[in-house]
Every structure is written in C-alpha cells, then in structure tokens.
Amino acid sequence: MNCDIQETYSNVTHGVSMQYDTKRPWRILFRTHGSIWCMVLPYCLLNCGLLVGVTLLKKSDINIYFSAKGHAIMSLIVSFLVVSKVNLAFDRYMEAPRASW
C-alpha cells in the first residue's frame, strides 16, 4: 500500500477547475492567489492596533467613552446590510430554477 497518495477534491465553479489537497489544509487557508486576504489584512491590523491603544489608555486611567448613539447607529447599519445580503441570496436562490429551464 502506498502511503504517499494525496487525496484531492475537484470543484468546478464558473468553468474554473479548482483542486483541493486535503493533506495540506494550511496551504488552502493561507494561499494568496485569487484571495482578498492581502486587501483585508491592513484593516485587521489597524483594528487590532486601535484595540491595543484603547486598552493601554484604559490601564493608564485615561478612559475613552463612546456614546450609546454610535452603537445604535452601527447596529442599524449592520442589520440593514445583513437583511440586504439575505434578500440578495434569496433572489439568487429563487432565480436558479428559472435559469435551468
């Protein structure tokens, strides 16, 4: 029995064949070709830096207060975006059977 056999899965999406090597999951997670990882990473690092900054300010007895109105507005915006995405996904789901005719 050969132990070097790699199990691969193939997925065809929009005419593009993708190969998945199940023996190397980290390679799949951290690949950069065709990914938006490079565009999102600076925002993640900025967010982490702001979090560390606010935490250090609180530990040095400098309190930063955020208004409750800001949280209410952000929750309204996030809920609107979630509802919009769900509506878009539902429209695509309902349109799929009509496209196959």
TIROKE-313994 format. One record per atom (N, C-alpha, C): residue number from 1; atom name; x, y, z. Coordinates in nm, 4 decimals. Atoms other than C-alpha are relative to their C-alpha. Example, Ala and Ser with C-alpha at 12.3 -4.5 7.8 and 13.67 -1.06 7.14 Angstrom:
BEGIN
> 1, N, 0.0890, -0.1190, 0.0000 $
> 1, CA, 1.2300, -0.4500, 0.7800 $
> 1, C, 0.0900, 0.1200, 0.0000 $
> 2, N, -0.0820, -0.1190, -0.0060 $
> 2, CA, 1.3670, -0.1060, 0.7140 $
> 2, C, -0.0770, 0.1090, 0.0730 $
This chain:
BEGIN
> 1, N, 0.0843, -0.1177, 0.0000 $
> 1, CA, 0.0000, 0.0000, 0.0000 $
> 1, C, 0.0887, 0.1238, 0.0000 $
> 2, N, -0.0785, -0.1216, 0.0129 $
> 2, CA, 0.1389, 0.3384, -0.0987 $
> 2, C, -0.0564, 0.1071, 0.0927 $
> 3, N, 0.0450, -0.1002, -0.0960 $
> 3, CA, 0.1179, 0.5960, 0.1835 $
> 3, C, 0.0150, 0.1422, -0.0526 $
> 4, N, -0.0233, -0.1331, 0.0540 $
> 4, CA, 0.2171, 0.8884, -0.0403 $
> 4, C, -0.1142, 0.0503, -0.0871 $
> 5, N, 0.1128, -0.0411, 0.0828 $
> 5, CA, -0.1183, 0.9083, -0.2166 $
> 5, C, -0.0680, 0.1189, 0.0676 $
> 6, N, 0.0661, -0.1185, -0.0516 $
> 6, CA, -0.2690, 1.2522, -0.1732 $
> 6, C, -0.1441, 0.0008, -0.0478 $
> 7, N, 0.1418, -0.0051, 0.0320 $
> 7, CA, -0.6434, 1.2800, -0.1590 $
> 7, C, -0.0336, 0.1414, -0.0455 $
> 8, N, 0.0355, -0.1317, 0.0514 $
> 8, CA, -0.7639, 1.5675, -0.3758 $
> 8, C, -0.1474, 0.0011, -0.0379 $
> 9, N, 0.1380, -0.0209, 0.0409 $
> 9, CA, -1.1079, 1.7051, -0.4408 $
> 9, C, 0.0006, 0.1054, -0.1094 $
> 10, N, 0.0100, -0.0949, 0.1088 $
> 10, CA, -1.2019, 1.8868, -0.7560 $
> 10, C, -0.1374, 0.0651, 0.0042 $
> 11, N, 0.1239, -0.0758, -0.0011 $
> 11, CA, -1.4658, 2.1578, -0.7705 $
> 11, C, 0.0002, 0.0907, -0.1217 $
> 12, N, 0.0087, -0.0833, 0.1190 $
> 12, CA, -1.5788, 2.3259, -1.0907 $
> 12, C, -0.1021, 0.1099, 0.0268 $
> 13, N, 0.0851, -0.1146, -0.0239 $
> 13, CA, -1.7184, 2.6762, -1.0421 $
> 13, C, 0.0231, 0.1006, -0.1116 $
> 14, N, -0.0064, -0.0983, 0.1081 $
> 14, CA, -1.7933, 2.9124, -1.3308 $
> 14, C, 0.1038, -0.0403, -0.1053 $
> 15, N, -0.0908, 0.0475, 0.1029 $
> 15, CA, -1.5899, 2.6984, -1.5672 $
> 15, C, 0.1454, -0.0089, 0.0430 $
> 16, N, -0.1373, 0.0047, -0.0498 $
> 16, CA, -1.2772, 2.7111, -1.3468 $
> 16, C, 0.0123, -0.1209, 0.0920 $
> 17, N, -0.0212, 0.1182, -0.0826 $
> 17, CA, -1.1497, 2.3849, -1.2013 $
> 17, C, 0.0974, 0.0330, 0.1120 $
> 18, N, -0.0860, -0.0231, -0.1158 $
> 18, CA, -1.0037, 2.4067, -0.8507 $
> 18, C, 0.0332, -0.1344, 0.0625 $
> 19, N, -0.0450, 0.1223, -0.0643 $
> 19, CA, -0.8016, 2.1323, -0.6842 $
> 19, C, 0.0264, 0.0285, 0.1474 $
> 20, N, -0.0222, -0.0135, -0.1426 $
> 20, CA, -0.8016, 2.0889, -0.3071 $
> 20, C, 0.0817, -0.1181, 0.0488 $
> 21, N, -0.0839, 0.1032, -0.0581 $
> 21, CA, -0.5241, 1.8951, -0.1377 $
> 21, C, -0.0381, -0.0118, 0.1471 $
> 22, N, 0.0500, 0.0147, -0.1367 $
> 22, CA, -0.6782, 1.7590, 0.1834 $
> 22, C, 0.1095, -0.0320, 0.0998 $
> 23, N, -0.1097, 0.0298, -0.0916 $
> 23, CA, -0.3398, 1.6655, 0.3295 $
> 23, C, 0.0685, 0.1272, 0.0494 $
> 24, N, -0.0637, -0.1262, -0.0366 $
> 24, CA, -0.2297, 2.0323, 0.3494 $
> 24, C, -0.1053, 0.1096, 0.0179 $
> 25, N, 0.1062, -0.1004, -0.0180 $
> 25, CA, -0.5149, 2.2413, 0.4961 $
> 25, C, 0.0543, 0.1412, 0.0195 $
> 26, N, -0.0559, -0.1338, -0.0220 $
> 26, CA, -0.2849, 2.5309, 0.5926 $
> 26, C, 0.0345, 0.0673, -0.1321 $
> 27, N, -0.0296, -0.0567, 0.1314 $
> 27, CA, -0.1836, 2.5770, 0.2299 $
> 27, C, -0.1278, 0.0586, -0.0612 $
> 28, N, 0.1274, -0.0495, 0.0520 $
> 28, CA, -0.5508, 2.6190, 0.1379 $
> 28, C, -0.0408, 0.1280, 0.0734 $
> 29, N, 0.0429, -0.1149, -0.0791 $
> 29, CA, -0.6169, 2.8635, 0.4224 $
> 29, C, 0.0822, 0.1255, -0.0268 $
> 30, N, -0.0877, -0.1153, 0.0117 $
> 30, CA, -0.3172, 3.0869, 0.3605 $
> 30, C, 0.0477, 0.0288, -0.1422 $
> 31, N, -0.0393, -0.0337, 0.1366 $
> 31, CA, -0.2981, 3.0968, -0.0179 $
> 31, C, -0.0450, 0.1423, -0.0300 $
> 32, N, 0.0307, -0.1391, 0.0304 $
> 32, CA, -0.2991, 3.4468, -0.1629 $
> 32, C, -0.0494, 0.0202, -0.1420 $
> 33, N, 0.0437, -0.0148, 0.1381 $
> 33, CA, -0.3696, 3.3861, -0.5319 $
> 33, C, -0.1525, -0.0094, -0.0071 $
> 34, N, 0.1450, -0.0012, 0.0124 $
> 34, CA, -0.7311, 3.4814, -0.6021 $
> 34, C, -0.0714, 0.0292, 0.1302 $
> 35, N, 0.0579, -0.0253, -0.1311 $
> 35, CA, -0.7899, 3.5891, -0.2426 $
> 35, C, 0.0010, 0.1496, 0.0293 $
> 36, N, 0.0017, -0.1397, -0.0416 $
> 36, CA, -0.8789, 3.9215, -0.0834 $
> 36, C, 0.0750, 0.0174, 0.1315 $
> 37, N, -0.0739, -0.0021, -0.1264 $
> 37, CA, -0.6578, 3.8383, 0.2154 $
> 37, C, 0.0948, 0.1208, 0.0049 $
> 38, N, -0.0961, -0.1109, 0.0033 $
> 38, CA, -0.3998, 4.0997, 0.1085 $
> 38, C, -0.0691, 0.1355, 0.0147 $
> 39, N, 0.0725, -0.1257, -0.0136 $
> 39, CA, -0.6660, 4.3723, 0.0931 $
> 39, C, -0.0598, 0.0167, 0.1389 $
> 40, N, 0.0664, -0.0064, -0.1294 $
> 40, CA, -0.8274, 4.2865, 0.4281 $
> 40, C, 0.1006, 0.0098, 0.1146 $
> 41, N, -0.0990, 0.0051, -0.1075 $
> 41, CA, -0.5092, 4.2353, 0.6325 $
> 41, C, 0.0350, 0.1363, 0.0581 $
> 42, N, -0.0297, -0.1305, -0.0621 $
> 42, CA, -0.4225, 4.6083, 0.6730 $
> 42, C, -0.1122, 0.0506, 0.0907 $
> 43, N, 0.1116, -0.0425, -0.0849 $
> 43, CA, -0.7704, 4.6788, 0.8113 $
> 43, C, -0.0051, -0.0802, 0.1298 $
> 44, N, -0.0043, 0.0829, -0.1211 $
> 44, CA, -0.7401, 4.3875, 1.0544 $
> 44, C, 0.1103, 0.0469, 0.0939 $
> 45, N, -0.1109, -0.0482, -0.0829 $
> 45, CA, -0.4027, 4.5126, 1.1757 $
> 45, C, -0.0309, 0.1364, 0.0605 $
> 46, N, 0.0403, -0.1301, -0.0528 $
> 46, CA, -0.5375, 4.8668, 1.2124 $
> 46, C, -0.0997, -0.0153, 0.1145 $
> 47, N, 0.0994, 0.0248, -0.1040 $
> 47, CA, -0.8333, 4.7381, 1.4137 $
> 47, C, 0.0657, -0.0552, 0.1264 $
> 48, N, -0.0708, 0.0556, -0.1159 $
> 48, CA, -0.6025, 4.5347, 1.6396 $
> 48, C, 0.0838, 0.1075, 0.0686 $
> 49, N, -0.0781, -0.1088, -0.0580 $
> 49, CA, -0.3771, 4.8387, 1.6877 $
> 49, C, -0.0867, 0.0962, 0.0799 $
> 50, N, 0.0921, -0.0861, -0.0744 $
> 50, CA, -0.6734, 5.0544, 1.7889 $
> 50, C, -0.0460, -0.0663, 0.1297 $
> 51, N, 0.0413, 0.0726, -0.1194 $
> 51, CA, -0.7854, 4.7867, 2.0333 $
> 51, C, 0.1094, 0.0023, 0.1063 $
> 52, N, -0.1118, -0.0042, -0.0950 $
> 52, CA, -0.4398, 4.7703, 2.1924 $
> 52, C, 0.0158, 0.1411, 0.0555 $
> 53, N, -0.0112, -0.1380, -0.0463 $
> 53, CA, -0.4263, 5.1514, 2.2094 $
> 53, C, -0.1050, 0.0367, 0.1028 $
> 54, N, 0.1077, -0.0298, -0.0957 $
> 54, CA, -0.7637, 5.1820, 2.3828 $
> 54, C, 0.0213, -0.0763, 0.1299 $
> 55, N, -0.0252, 0.0791, -0.1204 $
> 55, CA, -0.6709, 4.9020, 2.6240 $
> 55, C, 0.1122, 0.0615, 0.0824 $
> 56, N, -0.1098, -0.0635, -0.0735 $
> 56, CA, -0.3423, 5.0719, 2.7152 $
> 56, C, -0.0434, 0.1316, 0.0632 $
> 57, N, 0.0508, -0.1238, -0.0585 $
> 57, CA, -0.5207, 5.4034, 2.7668 $
> 57, C, -0.0875, -0.0269, 0.1220 $
> 58, N, 0.0847, 0.0332, -0.1151 $
> 58, CA, -0.7731, 5.2394, 2.9999 $
> 58, C, 0.0831, -0.0462, 0.1183 $
> 59, N, -0.0858, 0.0456, -0.1090 $
> 59, CA, -0.4947, 5.0752, 3.2000 $
> 59, C, 0.0763, 0.1159, 0.0636 $
> 60, N, -0.0697, -0.1152, -0.0566 $
> 60, CA, -0.3266, 5.4139, 3.2453 $
> 60, C, -0.0995, 0.1030, 0.0535 $
> 61, N, 0.1072, -0.0813, -0.0595 $
> 61, CA, -0.6535, 5.5563, 3.3899 $
> 61, C, -0.0460, 0.1158, -0.0883 $
> 62, N, 0.0576, -0.0957, 0.0942 $
> 62, CA, -0.7432, 5.7531, 3.0787 $
> 62, C, -0.1160, -0.0720, -0.0676 $
> 63, N, 0.1176, 0.0680, 0.0526 $
> 63, CA, -1.0969, 5.6478, 2.9974 $
> 63, C, -0.0490, 0.0675, -0.1279 $
> 64, N, 0.0589, -0.0473, 0.1245 $
> 64, CA, -1.2348, 5.6814, 2.6485 $
> 64, C, -0.1435, -0.0521, -0.0025 $
> 65, N, 0.1402, 0.0389, -0.0004 $
> 65, CA, -1.6117, 5.6822, 2.6376 $
> 65, C, -0.0581, 0.0147, -0.1399 $
> 66, N, 0.0691, -0.0031, 0.1280 $
> 66, CA, -1.8195, 5.6044, 2.3339 $
> 66, C, -0.1490, 0.0166, 0.0268 $
> 67, N, 0.1420, -0.0274, -0.0181 $
> 67, CA, -2.1734, 5.7319, 2.3026 $
> 67, C, -0.0840, -0.1222, -0.0366 $
> 68, N, 0.0914, 0.1099, 0.0306 $
> 68, CA, -2.4599, 5.4831, 2.3042 $
> 68, C, -0.0673, 0.0210, -0.1357 $
> 69, N, 0.0597, -0.0274, 0.1309 $
> 69, CA, -2.5967, 5.6560, 1.9936 $
> 69, C, 0.0850, -0.0596, -0.1115 $
> 70, N, -0.0878, 0.0589, 0.1005 $
> 70, CA, -2.2930, 5.5379, 1.7986 $
> 70, C, -0.0245, -0.1489, -0.0163 $
> 71, N, 0.0288, 0.1427, 0.0064 $
> 71, CA, -2.3660, 5.1767, 1.8886 $
> 71, C, -0.1361, -0.0262, -0.0640 $
> 72, N, 0.1333, 0.0163, 0.0589 $
> 72, CA, -2.7320, 5.2200, 1.7955 $
> 72, C, 0.0051, 0.0206, -0.1518 $
> 73, N, -0.0101, -0.0259, 0.1441 $
> 73, CA, -2.6423, 5.3667, 1.4561 $
> 73, C, 0.0740, -0.1137, -0.0696 $
> 74, N, -0.0747, 0.1106, 0.0604 $
> 74, CA, -2.3848, 5.0949, 1.3873 $
> 74, C, -0.0850, -0.1272, -0.0073 $
> 75, N, 0.0852, 0.1197, 0.0044 $
> 75, CA, -2.6331, 4.8199, 1.4802 $
> 75, C, -0.1075, 0.0135, -0.1075 $
> 76, N, 0.0979, -0.0228, 0.1063 $
> 76, CA, -2.8881, 4.9767, 1.2448 $
> 76, C, 0.0635, -0.0239, -0.1371 $
> 77, N, -0.0689, 0.0183, 0.1278 $
> 77, CA, -2.6345, 4.9842, 0.9596 $
> 77, C, 0.0313, -0.1467, -0.0242 $
> 78, N, -0.0333, 0.1423, 0.0155 $
> 78, CA, -2.5201, 4.6261, 1.0220 $
> 78, C, -0.1256, -0.0817, -0.0285 $
> 79, N, 0.1234, 0.0754, 0.0251 $
> 79, CA, -2.8784, 4.4979, 1.0383 $
> 79, C, -0.0515, 0.0255, -0.1414 $
> 80, N, 0.0402, -0.0296, 0.1363 $
> 80, CA, -2.9590, 4.6759, 0.7114 $
> 80, C, 0.0850, -0.0788, -0.1002 $
> 81, N, -0.0870, 0.0743, 0.0906 $
> 81, CA, -2.6556, 4.5180, 0.5425 $
> 81, C, -0.0289, -0.1493, 0.0029 $
> 82, N, 0.0314, 0.1432, -0.0101 $
> 82, CA, -2.7437, 4.1710, 0.6732 $
> 82, C, -0.1294, -0.0317, -0.0732 $
> 83, N, 0.1276, 0.0226, 0.0677 $
> 83, CA, -3.1028, 4.1988, 0.5515 $
> 83, C, 0.0176, 0.0121, -0.1516 $
> 84, N, -0.0236, -0.0153, 0.1442 $
> 84, CA, -2.9819, 4.3223, 0.2114 $
> 84, C, 0.0687, -0.1218, -0.0584 $
> 85, N, -0.0715, 0.1179, 0.0495 $
> 85, CA, -2.7403, 4.0300, 0.1735 $
> 85, C, -0.0902, -0.1232, -0.0017 $
> 86, N, 0.0915, 0.1139, -0.0028 $
> 86, CA, -3.0044, 3.7760, 0.2770 $
> 86, C, -0.1013, 0.0117, -0.1127 $
> 87, N, 0.0952, -0.0210, 0.1087 $
> 87, CA, -3.2505, 3.9280, 0.0309 $
> 87, C, 0.0644, -0.0307, -0.1346 $
> 88, N, -0.0719, 0.0275, 0.1243 $
> 88, CA, -2.9899, 3.9123, -0.2470 $
> 88, C, 0.0222, -0.1504, -0.0181 $
> 89, N, -0.0212, 0.1449, 0.0078 $
> 89, CA, -2.9082, 3.5494, -0.1653 $
> 89, C, -0.1308, -0.0726, -0.0304 $
> 90, N, 0.1296, 0.0624, 0.0261 $
> 90, CA, -3.2781, 3.4585, -0.1616 $
> 90, C, -0.0425, 0.0208, -0.1447 $
> 91, N, 0.0326, -0.0258, 0.1412 $
> 91, CA, -3.3314, 3.6248, -0.5004 $
> 91, C, 0.0801, -0.0899, -0.0935 $
> 92, N, -0.0828, 0.0891, 0.0818 $
> 92, CA, -3.0407, 3.4276, -0.6462 $
> 92, C, -0.0475, -0.1444, 0.0112 $
> 93, N, 0.0490, 0.1363, -0.0213 $
> 93, CA, -3.1765, 3.1070, -0.4941 $
> 93, C, -0.1296, -0.0234, -0.0783 $
> 94, N, 0.1269, 0.0153, 0.0710 $
> 94, CA, -3.5209, 3.1656, -0.6425 $
> 94, C, 0.0177, 0.0117, -0.1517 $
> 95, N, -0.0232, -0.0171, 0.1421 $
> 95, CA, -3.3748, 3.2618, -0.9809 $
> 95, C, 0.0677, -0.1228, -0.0618 $
> 96, N, -0.0745, 0.1155, 0.0512 $
> 96, CA, -3.1661, 2.9428, -1.0149 $
> 96, C, -0.0884, -0.1024, -0.0725 $
> 97, N, 0.0821, 0.0956, 0.0761 $
> 97, CA, -3.4531, 2.7068, -1.1094 $
> 97, C, -0.0500, 0.0567, -0.1327 $
> 98, N, 0.0462, -0.0594, 0.1262 $
> 98, CA, -3.5739, 2.9532, -1.3733 $
> 98, C, 0.1112, 0.0031, -0.1046 $
> 99, N, -0.1118, -0.0063, 0.0929 $
> 99, CA, -3.2257, 2.9744, -1.5272 $
> 99, C, 0.0295, -0.1378, -0.0606 $
> 100, N, -0.0303, 0.1352, 0.0516 $
> 100, CA, -3.2054, 2.5949, -1.5703 $
> 100, C, -0.1006, -0.0467, -0.1039 $
> 101, N, 0.0990, 0.0390, 0.0999 $
> 101, CA, -3.5140, 2.5824, -1.7942 $
> 101, C, 0.0555, 0.0263, -0.1317 $
